[in-house]
Amino acid sequence: MAALSLLSGNPVSNPNVTFTWRHYNRLFDSDLYFDALVATMRIGAVATIIALLIGYPLAHWMARIKSRVGHAVLLMAVVAPLLTGIVVRTFAWMTLLSDRGVINTMAQWLGLAEKPLPLMYNEFGVIVGLVHIYVPFMVLTLVGVIGRIDVTLEEAARGLGAGRLRTFLEVTLPLSLPGILAGSLLVFALAISAYVTPVLLGGNNVLTLPMLIYQQVSASFNLGFAGALGVVLLAVSLALVFAYNTILGRLTGERQIA
């Protein structure tokens, strides 16, 4: 894939290929393709932030609940959506968010809206679908990290006069940062590489890099440009992994010094 992105053609069918940067120049020179790159990163970032805001309280609840039955129920509630395919879950959201879906029908019936709300075929619908699909990954990543935090540290902070909020901000949250970073990295990488959900919930109004890659391979059969798009996605993921390892290493070093 990387080799094809740097060649003027397919070396199998045309041995007289040359080295070129034109595929990458096309990506960054064209407003359409650059906007697709920006939209992909924006959708991934927003979906990650929302998944973290939803997943962290749920993961903290699961890690601290004392009832085994309660923990099992919460775990099943988180894992159960993973047992259904992404296509099925996305179609379920389409029945909820479409112009004649459940939400718009109820809103018009109750007099809350005169016309259908734009809930689908835009970035909002794509983000909703991605958050629902990838929240379990965030929760399962955080549960293990929060569960390993020594509860006596929180009790010591409370004993020294810290309130619940201060104990959370100065003890629990810093100790759970590795899980936050790992979960965010996982969800973001999955969100920017998603194809089915943006296609079904975004339609032609939302264009992401995975959709461009599919178009270039299936319609244009431009393997070089598709390879360049894939390399950009890979580079973003590798940069995130490098940043995660760097930040985690600094946090670990600070704890050892402390």
Backbone hydrogen bonds in HBPLUS format (Angstrom, degrees):
<---DONOR---> <-ACCEPTOR-->    atom                        ^
c    i                          cat <-CA-CA->   ^        H-A-AA   ^      H-
h    n   atom  resd res      DA  || num        DHA   H-A  angle D-A-AA Bond
n    s   type  num  typ     dist DA aas  dist angle  dist       angle   num
A0005-SER N   A0001-MET O   3.15 MM   4  6.33 143.8  2.28 140.1 149.4     1
A0006-LEU N   A0003-ALA O   3.09 MM   3  5.40 152.0  2.17 107.3 115.8     2
A0007-LEU N   A0004-LEU O   3.32 MM   3  5.18 167.9  2.33 102.6 105.9     3
A0020-THR N   A0006-LEU O   2.92 MM  14  5.34 159.7  1.96 133.0 136.8     4
A0008-SER N   A0018-THR O   2.89 MM  10  5.42 138.3  2.07 151.1 162.9     5
A0014-ASN N   A0010-ASN O   2.87 MM   4  5.83 152.6  1.95 158.9 167.9     6
A0024-TYR N   A0021-TRP O   3.10 MM   3  5.57 120.8  2.47 109.5 122.7     7
A0025-ASN N   A0021-TRP O   2.93 MM   4  6.18 158.8  1.97 155.4 162.3     8
A0026-ARG N   A0022-ARG O   2.87 MM   4  5.92 147.8  1.98 138.1 146.2     9
A0027-LEU N   A0023-HIS O   3.22 MM   4  6.46 145.7  2.35 135.1 143.3    10
A0028-PHE N   A0024-TYR O   3.16 MM   4  6.47 160.8  2.20 152.9 155.8    11
A0029-ASP N   A0025-ASN O   2.79 MM   4  5.66 139.7  1.96 145.7 156.2    12
A0030-SER N   A0026-ARG O   3.26 MM   4  5.86 151.6  2.34 133.7 138.5    13
A0034-PHE N   A0030-SER O   3.02 MM   4  6.12 161.9  2.05 150.0 155.9    14
A0035-ASP N   A0031-ASP O   2.82 MM   4  5.76 156.1  1.88 141.7 148.8    15
A0036-ALA N   A0032-LEU O   3.06 MM   4  6.27 144.8  2.19 137.7 147.4    16
A0037-LEU N   A0033-TYR O   3.01 MM   4  6.34 148.3  2.12 142.4 150.5    17
A0038-VAL N   A0034-PHE O   2.94 MM   4  6.27 161.7  1.97 152.1 156.6    18
A0039-ALA N   A0035-ASP O   2.79 MM   4  5.95 160.1  1.83 147.5 153.6    19
A0040-THR N   A0036-ALA O   2.92 MM   4  6.04 152.1  2.00 142.3 149.6    20
A0041-MET N   A0037-LEU O   3.08 MM   4  6.37 163.2  2.11 151.7 155.1    21
A0042-ARG N   A0038-VAL O   2.86 MM   4  6.05 157.9  1.91 150.8 157.8    22
A0043-ILE N   A0039-ALA O   2.88 MM   4  5.97 168.7  1.90 151.0 154.0    23
A0044-GLY N   A0040-THR O   3.01 MM   4  6.12 161.2  2.05 145.7 151.4    24
A0045-ALA N   A0041-MET O   2.90 MM   4  6.05 156.6  1.96 145.9 152.2    25
A0046-VAL N   A0042-ARG O   2.96 MM   4  6.13 172.4  1.96 157.2 159.0    26
A0047-ALA N   A0043-ILE O   2.96 MM   4  5.98 164.5  1.98 148.7 153.8    27
A0048-THR N   A0044-GLY O   2.98 MM   4  6.04 149.6  2.08 139.7 148.1    28
A0049-ILE N   A0045-ALA O   2.99 MM   4  6.24 161.3  2.02 152.0 156.3    29
A0050-ILE N   A0046-VAL O   3.01 MM   4  6.22 169.2  2.02 155.6 158.3    30
A0051-ALA N   A0047-ALA O   2.92 MM   4  5.99 157.2  1.98 142.5 149.7    31
A0052-LEU N   A0048-THR O   2.92 MM   4  6.10 148.1  2.02 145.0 153.6    32
A0053-LEU N   A0049-ILE O   2.95 MM   4  6.24 158.1  2.00 149.6 155.4    33
A0054-ILE N   A0050-ILE O   2.96 MM   4  6.18 149.3  2.06 148.8 156.8    34
A0055-GLY N   A0051-ALA O   2.70 MM   4  5.62 156.0  1.76 141.7 150.2    35
A0056-TYR N   A0052-LEU O   2.91 MM   4  5.62 165.0  1.94 144.9 147.7    36
A0059-ALA N   A0055-GLY O   2.78 MM   4  5.89 158.1  1.83 154.4 161.0    37
A0060-HIS N   A0056-TYR O   2.84 MM   4  6.01 160.3  1.88 156.9 162.3    38
A0061-TRP N   A0057-PRO O   2.95 MM   4  6.10 154.4  2.02 143.8 150.8    39
A0062-MET N   A0058-LEU O   2.94 MM   4  6.18 159.1  1.98 146.6 152.3    40
A0063-ALA N   A0059-ALA O   2.90 MM   4  6.06 154.0  1.97 146.9 154.0    41
A0064-ARG N   A0060-HIS O   3.03 MM   4  6.09 139.9  2.20 141.3 150.8    42
A0065-ILE N   A0061-TRP O   2.94 MM   4  5.81 128.7  2.21 146.6 156.9    43
A0071-HIS N   A0067-SER O   2.96 MM   4  6.17 156.4  2.01 143.9 150.3    44
A0072-ALA N   A0068-ARG O   2.91 MM   4  6.07 155.1  1.97 143.1 150.0    45
A0073-VAL N   A0069-VAL O   2.90 MM   4  6.16 154.1  1.97 149.9 156.9    46
A0074-LEU N   A0070-GLY O   2.97 MM   4  6.20 164.2  2.00 150.1 154.1    47
A0075-LEU N   A0071-HIS O   2.88 MM   4  6.02 158.4  1.93 146.8 153.4    48
A0076-MET N   A0072-ALA O   2.93 MM   4  6.10 157.5  1.99 145.1 150.9    49
A0077-ALA N   A0073-VAL O   2.93 MM   4  6.16 151.8  2.01 145.0 153.3    50
A0078-VAL N   A0074-LEU O   3.01 MM   4  6.29 143.7  2.15 145.0 154.2    51
A0079-VAL N   A0075-LEU O   2.88 MM   4  6.07 161.2  1.91 152.2 157.7    52
A0080-ALA N   A0076-MET O   2.78 MM   4  5.52 153.1  1.85 145.5 151.7    53
A0082-LEU N   A0079-VAL O   2.87 MM   3  5.44 136.2  2.07 117.7 130.2    54
A0083-LEU N   A0080-ALA O   2.98 MM   3  5.44 155.6  2.04 114.3 122.0    55
A0084-THR N   A0081-PRO O   3.15 MM   3  5.55 164.9  2.18 111.5 116.1    56
A0089-ARG N   A0085-GLY O   3.10 MM   4  6.42 164.7  2.13 153.3 157.2    57
A0090-THR N   A0086-ILE O   2.88 MM   4  6.02 153.7  1.95 148.0 155.6    58
A0091-PHE N   A0087-VAL O   2.93 MM   4  6.16 158.4  1.98 149.7 155.2    59
A0092-ALA N   A0088-VAL O   2.97 MM   4  6.22 145.8  2.09 143.0 152.9    60
A0093-TRP N   A0089-ARG O   3.12 MM   4  6.46 149.1  2.21 142.8 149.7    61
A0094-MET N   A0090-THR O   3.01 MM   4  6.35 141.9  2.15 141.4 152.7    62
A0095-THR N   A0091-PHE O   3.11 MM   4  6.47 145.9  2.23 145.4 152.8    63
A0096-LEU N   A0093-TRP O   3.09 MM   3  5.00 133.6  2.31  92.9 106.1    64
A0097-LEU N   A0093-TRP O   2.83 MM   4  5.98 159.1  1.87 156.7 161.6    65
A0098-SER N   A0094-MET O   3.08 MM   4  5.50 145.6  2.20 140.8 143.7    66
A0102-VAL N   A0095-THR O   3.04 MM   7  6.58 148.3  2.15 143.4 150.4    67
A0103-ILE N   A0096-LEU O   3.24 MM   7  5.68 157.8  2.29 137.9 144.4    68
A0101-GLY N   A0098-SER O   2.92 MM   3  4.61 161.1  1.96 107.0 108.0    69
A0105-THR N   A0101-GLY O   2.98 MM   4  5.94 155.8  2.04 147.8 155.5    70
A0106-MET N   A0102-VAL O   2.97 MM   4  6.05 162.5  2.00 148.5 153.1    71
A0107-ALA N   A0103-ILE O   2.89 MM   4  6.06 158.5  1.94 149.0 155.8    72
A0108-GLN N   A0104-ASN O   2.98 MM   4  6.10 160.9  2.02 147.6 151.7    73
A0109-TRP N   A0105-THR O   2.96 MM   4  6.05 152.4  2.03 142.8 151.4    74
A0110-LEU N   A0106-MET O   2.90 MM   4  6.04 150.1  1.99 148.5 155.3    75
A0112-LEU N   A0107-ALA O   2.78 MM   5  5.02 140.9  1.93 163.6 162.0    76
A0111-GLY N   A0108-GLN O   3.18 MM   3  4.93 149.4  2.28  93.2 102.3    77
A0119-LEU N   A0117-LEU O   2.84 MM   2  5.66 126.3  2.13 113.9  97.6    78
A0121-TYR N   A0201-LEU O   2.68 MM  80  5.32 143.3  1.81 156.6 158.4    79
A0126-VAL N   A0122-ASN O   3.31 MM   4  6.64 160.7  2.35 148.7 154.2    80
A0127-ILE N   A0123-GLU O   2.89 MM   4  6.03 163.4  1.91 152.6 156.5    81
A0128-VAL N   A0124-PHE O   2.98 MM   4  6.22 160.5  2.02 152.9 158.3    82
A0129-GLY N   A0125-GLY O   3.09 MM   4  6.31 165.6  2.11 149.3 152.5    83
A0130-LEU N   A0126-VAL O   2.94 MM   4  6.16 160.6  1.98 151.5 157.2    84
A0131-VAL N   A0127-ILE O   2.87 MM   4  5.98 162.7  1.90 153.1 157.6    85
A0132-HIS N   A0128-VAL O   3.12 MM   4  6.31 165.0  2.14 149.9 153.7    86
A0133-ILE N   A0129-GLY O   3.11 MM   4  6.28 150.1  2.20 143.0 151.1    87
A0134-TYR N   A0130-LEU O   2.93 MM   4  6.04 156.4  1.98 153.7 159.2    88
A0135-VAL N   A0131-VAL O   2.93 MM   4  5.64 134.4  2.14 151.0 154.8    89
A0137-PHE N   A0134-TYR O   3.18 MM   3  5.39 126.8  2.47 102.6 115.2    90
A0138-MET N   A0134-TYR O   3.37 MM   4  6.76 152.4  2.45 147.3 154.5    91
A0138-MET N   A0135-VAL O   3.01 MM   3  5.11 118.2  2.41 101.4 116.8    92
A0139-VAL N   A0135-VAL O   2.91 MM   4  6.21 163.3  1.94 161.3 166.2    93
A0140-LEU N   A0136-PRO O   2.93 MM   4  6.01 173.6  1.93 152.4 154.3    94
A0141-THR N   A0137-PHE O   3.17 MM   4  6.15 146.0  2.29 135.3 143.9    95
A0142-LEU N   A0138-MET O   3.05 MM   4  6.23 155.5  2.11 148.0 154.4    96
A0143-VAL N   A0139-VAL O   2.89 MM   4  6.01 157.2  1.94 159.3 165.1    97
A0146-ILE N   A0142-LEU O   2.87 MM   4  6.01 179.1  1.87 168.8 169.0    98
A0147-GLY N   A0143-VAL O   2.84 MM   4  5.81 153.9  1.91 146.1 154.2    99
A0148-ARG N   A0145-VAL O   3.17 MM   3  5.36 140.0  2.34  99.7 110.5   100
A0149-ILE N   A0146-ILE O   3.15 MM   3  5.36 161.0  2.19 107.6 113.6   101
A0153-LEU N   A0150-ASP O   3.14 MM   3  5.74 149.8  2.23 112.1 119.7   102
A0154-GLU N   A0151-VAL O   3.05 MM   3  5.33 121.8  2.40 103.3 117.0   103
A0155-GLU N   A0151-VAL O   3.00 MM   4  6.36 157.1  2.05 150.7 158.0   104
A0156-ALA N   A0152-THR O   2.80 MM   4  5.92 147.6  1.91 140.1 148.4   105
A0157-ALA N   A0153-LEU O   3.11 MM   4  6.34 154.6  2.18 140.6 146.8   106
A0158-ARG N   A0154-GLU O   2.98 MM   4  6.27 156.9  2.03 147.2 153.6   107
A0159-GLY N   A0155-GLU O   2.84 MM   4  6.04 149.5  1.93 142.1 151.1   108
A0160-LEU N   A0156-ALA O   3.01 MM   4  6.26 133.9  2.23 141.1 152.5   109
A0160-LEU N   A0157-ALA O   3.22 MM   3  5.14 132.2  2.46  92.8 105.3   110
A0162-ALA N   A0157-ALA O   3.06 MM   5  5.58 155.0  2.12 157.1 149.5   111
A0161-GLY N   A0158-ARG O   3.12 MM   3  5.29 160.0  2.16 106.9 111.4   112
A0167-THR N   A0163-GLY O   2.91 MM   4  5.97 155.8  1.97 147.0 154.4   113
A0168-PHE N   A0164-ARG O   2.95 MM   4  6.15 153.5  2.02 144.9 152.1   114
A0169-LEU N   A0165-LEU O   2.92 MM   4  6.16 163.7  1.94 152.7 156.9   115
A0170-GLU N   A0166-ARG O   2.91 MM   4  5.88 154.3  1.98 147.9 153.8   116
A0171-VAL N   A0167-THR O   2.91 MM   4  5.41 136.3  2.11 135.8 143.7   117
A0172-THR N   A0167-THR O   3.26 MM   5  6.72 155.2  2.32 144.6 151.1   118
A0173-LEU N   A0168-PHE O   2.75 MM   5  5.74 170.7  1.75 166.0 166.4   119
A0175-LEU N   A0171-VAL O   3.27 MM   4  6.31 160.1  2.31 147.1 152.9   120
A0176-SER N   A0172-THR O   3.03 MM   4  6.18 128.9  2.30 144.7 158.7   121
A0176-SER N   A0173-LEU O   3.15 MM   3  5.15 137.2  2.34  98.1 110.2   122
A0177-LEU N   A0174-PRO O   3.30 MM   3  5.30 165.8  2.32 104.0 107.6   123
A0179-GLY N   A0176-SER O   3.10 MM   3  5.44 121.1  2.46 107.2 120.7   124
A0180-ILE N   A0176-SER O   3.04 MM   4  6.37 153.4  2.12 150.2 158.7   125
A0181-LEU N   A0177-LEU O   2.85 MM   4  6.05 166.3  1.87 161.8 163.8   126
A0182-ALA N   A0178-PRO O   2.94 MM   4  6.07 161.5  1.97 144.3 150.0   127
A0183-GLY N   A0179-GLY O   2.84 MM   4  5.86 166.6  1.86 147.9 152.2   128
A0184-SER N   A0180-ILE O   2.92 MM   4  5.93 157.7  1.97 143.3 150.2   129
A0185-LEU N   A0181-LEU O   2.89 MM   4  5.98 156.8  1.95 145.2 151.9   130
A0186-LEU N   A0182-ALA O   2.99 MM   4  6.18 160.1  2.03 147.8 153.0   131
A0187-VAL N   A0183-GLY O   2.96 MM   4  6.12 170.4  1.97 151.9 154.5   132
A0188-PHE N   A0184-SER O   2.91 MM   4  5.90 163.6  1.93 147.7 153.0   133
A0189-ALA N   A0185-LEU O   3.02 MM   4  6.07 163.8  2.05 145.5 150.3   134
A0190-LEU N   A0186-LEU O   3.04 MM   4  6.22 156.3  2.10 147.1 153.7   135
A0191-ALA N   A0187-VAL O   2.81 MM   4  5.93 152.9  1.89 148.4 156.6   136
A0192-ILE N   A0188-PHE O   3.00 MM   4  6.17 165.6  2.02 156.7 158.4   137
A0194-ALA N   A0191-ALA O   3.33 MM   3  5.22 165.3  2.35 101.2 105.4   138
A0199-VAL N   A0195-TYR O   3.14 MM   4  6.21 156.2  2.20 150.9 157.9   139
A0200-LEU N   A0196-VAL O   3.03 MM   4  6.22 165.4  2.05 158.5 161.7   140
A0201-LEU N   A0197-THR O   2.90 MM   4  5.79 168.7  1.91 158.2 162.1   141
A0202-GLY N   A0198-PRO O   2.82 MM   4  4.85 134.6  2.03 119.4 130.9   142
A0203-GLY N   A0199-VAL O   3.12 MM   4  5.14 141.1  2.28 112.8 122.8   143
A0205-ASN N   A0202-GLY O   3.28 MM   3  5.90 139.2  2.46 139.6 139.0   144
A0212-LEU N   A0208-THR O   3.01 MM   4  6.35 151.8  2.09 149.1 157.8   145
A0213-ILE N   A0209-LEU O   2.85 MM   4  6.13 157.8  1.90 158.4 164.4   146
A0214-TYR N   A0210-PRO O   3.08 MM   4  6.31 158.7  2.13 144.2 149.1   147
A0215-GLN N   A0211-MET O   3.00 MM   4  6.24 159.1  2.04 146.4 152.2   148
A0216-GLN N   A0212-LEU O   2.86 MM   4  6.09 159.8  1.90 153.1 158.4   149
A0217-VAL N   A0213-ILE O   3.06 MM   4  6.24 148.1  2.17 145.8 153.8   150
A0218-SER N   A0214-TYR O   2.83 MM   4  5.86 172.2  1.83 157.8 160.5   151
A0219-ALA N   A0215-GLN O   2.92 MM   4  5.29 148.4  2.02 130.9 141.2   152
A0220-SER N   A0215-GLN O   3.24 MM   5  6.72 158.7  2.29 152.1 158.5   153
A0221-PHE N   A0216-GLN O   2.67 MM   5  5.49 106.0  2.22 126.2 147.0   154
A0222-ASN N   A0216-GLN O   2.71 MM   6  5.23 146.5  1.82 148.0 151.7   155
A0226-ALA N   A0222-ASN O   3.06 MM   4  6.24 162.9  2.09 152.8 158.3   156
A0227-GLY N   A0223-LEU O   2.80 MM   4  5.85 148.9  1.89 140.3 148.8   157
A0228-ALA N   A0224-GLY O   3.00 MM   4  6.30 148.2  2.11 141.1 149.7   158
A0229-LEU N   A0225-PHE O   3.00 MM   4  6.31 157.5  2.05 150.0 155.2   159
A0230-GLY N   A0226-ALA O   2.96 MM   4  6.21 155.2  2.03 145.0 152.2   160
A0231-VAL N   A0227-GLY O   2.86 MM   4  6.07 150.6  1.94 147.6 155.6   161
A0232-VAL N   A0228-ALA O   3.03 MM   4  6.29 151.9  2.11 145.5 152.5   162
A0233-LEU N   A0229-LEU O   3.10 MM   4  6.44 159.9  2.14 148.0 152.8   163
A0234-LEU N   A0230-GLY O   2.92 MM   4  6.15 158.8  1.97 147.0 153.3   164
A0235-ALA N   A0231-VAL O   2.75 MM   4  5.95 153.6  1.81 147.5 155.1   165
A0236-VAL N   A0232-VAL O   2.98 MM   4  6.24 156.0  2.04 149.5 155.1   166
A0237-SER N   A0233-LEU O   3.08 MM   4  6.37 161.6  2.12 149.4 153.9   167
A0238-LEU N   A0234-LEU O   2.90 MM   4  6.14 161.1  1.93 153.2 158.4   168
A0239-ALA N   A0235-ALA O   2.88 MM   4  6.02 153.3  1.96 145.4 153.0   169
A0240-LEU N   A0236-VAL O   3.02 MM   4  6.28 150.9  2.10 145.8 153.4   170
A0241-VAL N   A0237-SER O   2.99 MM   4  6.30 155.1  2.05 147.5 154.2   171
A0242-PHE N   A0238-LEU O   2.93 MM   4  6.15 161.1  1.97 149.7 154.5   172
A0243-ALA N   A0239-ALA O   2.90 MM   4  6.10 158.8  1.94 145.6 151.8   173
A0244-TYR N   A0240-LEU O   2.83 MM   4  6.02 153.7  1.90 146.6 154.1   174
A0245-ASN N   A0241-VAL O   2.95 MM   4  6.21 164.8  1.98 153.0 156.1   175
A0246-THR N   A0242-PHE O   2.94 MM   4  6.13 155.4  2.00 147.2 154.5   176
A0247-ILE N   A0243-ALA O   2.91 MM   4  6.07 170.9  1.92 152.9 155.1   177
A0248-LEU N   A0244-TYR O   2.88 MM   4  5.94 165.2  1.90 152.0 157.0   178
A0249-GLY N   A0245-ASN O   2.90 MM   4  5.91 151.7  1.98 138.6 146.6   179
A0250-ARG N   A0246-THR O   3.01 MM   4  6.29 154.3  2.08 147.8 154.3   180
A0251-LEU N   A0247-ILE O   2.92 MM   4  6.20 159.3  1.96 151.2 157.1   181
A0252-THR N   A0248-LEU O   2.92 MM   4  6.10 160.5  1.95 149.3 154.5   182
A0253-GLY N   A0249-GLY O   2.94 MM   4  6.10 154.4  2.00 143.4 150.6   183
A0254-GLU N   A0250-ARG O   2.92 MM   4  6.14 156.4  1.97 149.2 155.1   184
A0255-ARG N   A0251-LEU O   3.08 MM   4  6.32 152.3  2.15 145.5 152.5   185
A0256-GLN N   A0252-THR O   3.06 MM   4  6.29 156.2  2.12 146.3 152.5   186
A0257-ILE N   A0253-GLY O   2.99 MM   4  6.22 156.6  2.05 148.5 154.5   187
A0258-ALA N   A0254-GLU O   2.90 MM   4  6.07 157.8  1.95 144.3 150.9   188
